Amino acid sequence: MNFQPIILEGTQVILLPMQESHISALVEAAADPAIFAYMTPLLHPSAVEQFVRQALDEQKAGLGIPFSVYDKHSDSFVGSTRLFDYSAANRHVEIGHTWYNPRVWRTRINTECKYLLLRHCFETLDLLRVQLKTDLRNERSQAAITRIGAQKEGTLRQHRVLHDGYVRDTVMFSIIAREWADVKLRLEGFLNRVNV
């Protein structure tokens, strides 16, 4: 199975394999504190640099593929997402470490990113399962994950201690291979609308 960096291009976004050369553009994209209400904040250049270097270390170990999200319409980087926690033996991966600049919230950016990632996972990598998770408090994220067609599996109680000491409950979602055809149609329907 070829779990290697790859460029995934859609109508509006290009998911580019993350590189150190993207750091300055990602610093600019990450400048709004609203992005990180439920995540470790990346509000300083050093934090973004550490985030990128950790992602690239994970990639070198064969455990993840980090992407920088490039918006073709604005000709700029607008965020990041990642395939990670990859298991070749069990044919599964997680989509996460996702954040976007608020100027692209409620646009087609997230929908198209998820479409490109899921299509790659199920049609190229031939995976059985893709999981997503979010903070129980993050209702916006839960709604977005549900909207794409992922199934809620449950809540992991007191799952993670966050950077500020908060002990978070984590809501788990997944899409499995036999559901992909319906999820694909759903996402394509959203993407074919004018203002998604």
KAWO-V390772 format. One record per residue. RES is the residue in one letter. SS is DSSP state (@ for helix, = for strand, . for the rest). PHI is phi in radians with two decimals (* if undefined). D_LAST is the distance of its C-alpha to the last C-alpha in Angstrom with 1 decimal. Layout:
RES&SS&PHI&D_LAST ; RES&SS&PHI&D_LAST
//
This chain:
M&.&*&32.9 ; N&.&-1.69&31.4 ; F&.&-1.55&29.7 ; Q&.&-2.22&29.6 ; P&.&-0.95&27.3 ; I&.&-2.64&25.0 ; I&.&-1.54&22.5 ; L&=&-2.04&19.1 ; E&=&-2.07&17.1 ; G&.&-2.03&13.8 ; T&.&-1.24&12.2 ; Q&.&-1.92&11.2 ; V&=&-2.08&13.1 ; I&=&-2.16&16.7 ; L&=&-1.62&18.1 ; L&=&-1.74&21.7 ; P&=&-0.93&24.6 ; M&.&-1.05&25.4 ; Q&.&-2.40&28.5 ; E&@&-1.06&30.8 ; S&@&-1.15&30.1 ; H&@&-1.50&26.5 ; I&@&-0.97&28.0 ; S&@&-1.10&28.3 ; A&@&-1.21&24.7 ; L&@&-1.25&23.6 ; V&@&-1.01&26.0 ; E&@&-1.13&24.2 ; A&@&-1.15&20.7 ; A&.&-1.61&22.3 ; A&.&-1.27&24.1 ; D&.&-1.62&22.4 ; P&@&-1.05&24.2 ; A&@&-1.05&21.3 ; I&@&-1.07&19.8 ; F&@&-1.93&22.9 ; A&.&-1.06&23.6 ; Y&.&-2.17&24.1 ; M&.&-2.34&24.9 ; T&.&-1.10&27.8 ; P&.&-1.20&27.1 ; L&.&-2.06&26.9 ; L&.&-1.63&27.9 ; H&.&-2.22&30.9 ; P&@&-0.91&31.2 ; S&@&-1.14&33.6 ; A&@&-1.21&31.2 ; V&@&-1.15&28.5 ; E&@&-1.06&31.4 ; Q&@&-1.12&32.5 ; F&@&-1.00&29.1 ; V&@&-1.17&28.8 ; R&@&-1.12&32.4 ; Q&@&-1.12&32.1 ; A&@&-1.10&29.1 ; L&@&-1.23&31.1 ; D&@&-1.10&34.1 ; E&@&-1.08&32.2 ; Q&@&-1.11&31.1 ; K&@&-1.06&34.8 ; A&.&-1.40&35.8 ; G&.&1.36&33.5 ; L&.&-1.79&31.6 ; G&.&-2.79&28.2 ; I&=&-2.26&25.9 ; P&=&-1.50&24.3 ; F&=&-2.17&21.5 ; S&=&-1.71&20.6 ; V&=&-1.63&16.9 ; Y&=&-1.93&17.0 ; D&=&-1.58&14.3 ; K&.&-1.14&15.5 ; H&.&-1.24&14.2 ; S&.&-1.66&16.1 ; D&.&0.98&18.8 ; S&=&-2.69&19.1 ; F&=&-1.36&19.0 ; V&=&-2.20&16.5 ; G&=&2.87&17.7 ; S&=&-2.62&19.2 ; T&=&-2.66&19.0 ; R&=&-2.71&21.8 ; L&=&-1.66&23.3 ; F&=&-2.65&26.5 ; D&=&0.96&29.3 ; Y&=&-1.32&29.6 ; S&=&-2.24&32.4 ; A&.&-1.16&33.6 ; A&.&-1.11&36.1 ; N&.&-1.73&33.7 ; R&.&0.95&30.8 ; H&=&-2.47&28.2 ; V&=&-2.68&26.1 ; E&=&-2.06&23.9 ; I&=&-1.76&20.6 ; G&=&-3.01&20.9 ; H&=&0.92&22.0 ; T&=&-1.70&18.3 ; W&=&-2.63&17.6 ; Y&=&-2.38&15.4 ; N&.&-1.07&16.3 ; P&@&-1.00&15.0 ; R&@&-1.18&13.7 ; V&@&-1.91&10.7 ; W&.&-1.11&10.2 ; R&.&1.08&7.2 ; T&.&-2.05&5.2 ; R&@&-1.37&4.5 ; I&@&-0.98&8.2 ; N&@&-1.12&9.4 ; T&@&-1.04&7.8 ; E&@&-1.22&9.3 ; C&@&-1.05&12.3 ; K&@&-1.11&13.0 ; Y&@&-1.04&12.8 ; L&@&-1.11&15.2 ; L&@&-1.16&17.4 ; L&@&-1.14&17.8 ; R&@&-1.08&18.5 ; H&@&-1.11&21.1 ; C&@&-1.09&22.6 ; F&@&-1.54&23.1 ; E&@&-1.71&23.7 ; T&@&-1.81&25.6 ; L&.&-1.46&27.1 ; D&.&0.98&27.7 ; L&.&-1.40&27.2 ; L&.&-1.65&27.8 ; R&=&-2.63&25.8 ; V&=&-2.19&23.0 ; Q&=&-1.97&23.0 ; L&=&-2.40&20.9 ; K&=&-2.51&22.5 ; T&=&-2.69&21.9 ; D&=&-1.13&24.2 ; L&.&-0.96&25.0 ; R&.&-1.30&24.4 ; N&.&-1.53&20.8 ; E&@&-1.17&19.1 ; R&@&-1.10&15.7 ; S&@&-1.16&16.0 ; Q&@&-1.04&17.5 ; A&@&-1.12&14.7 ; A&@&-1.16&12.1 ; I&@&-1.19&14.7 ; T&@&-1.11&15.5 ; R&@&-1.05&11.9 ; I&.&-1.33&12.1 ; G&.&1.91&15.4 ; A&.&-1.27&18.0 ; Q&=&-1.68&21.2 ; K&=&-1.30&22.8 ; E&=&-1.82&26.3 ; G&=&2.58&27.9 ; T&=&-2.11&28.8 ; L&=&-1.56&31.1 ; R&=&-1.35&33.2 ; Q&=&0.79&34.4 ; H&=&-1.42&32.8 ; R&=&-2.61&32.5 ; V&=&-1.63&34.3 ; L&.&-1.45&31.9 ; H&.&-0.98&32.9 ; D&.&-1.68&34.0 ; G&.&1.60&36.0 ; Y&.&-1.17&33.6 ; V&=&-1.67&33.9 ; R&=&-1.64&30.5 ; D&=&-1.61&29.7 ; T&=&-2.03&27.1 ; V&=&-1.64&24.8 ; M&=&-1.77&24.7 ; F&=&-2.31&22.1 ; S&=&-2.67&22.3 ; I&=&-2.23&21.2 ; I&=&-1.94&24.3 ; A&@&-0.95&24.9 ; R&@&-1.23&25.5 ; E&@&-1.61&22.1 ; W&@&-1.06&20.2 ; A&@&-1.01&20.2 ; D&@&-1.23&18.5 ; V&@&-1.11&16.0 ; K&@&-1.05&15.3 ; L&@&-1.07&14.8 ; R&@&-1.07&12.4 ; L&@&-1.16&10.2 ; E&@&-1.10&10.7 ; G&@&-1.09&9.8 ; F&@&-1.08&6.2 ; L&@&-1.22&6.3 ; N&@&-1.40&8.2 ; R&.&-1.32&6.1 ; V&.&-1.24&6.2 ; N&.&-2.05&3.8 ; V&.&-1.86&0.0
//
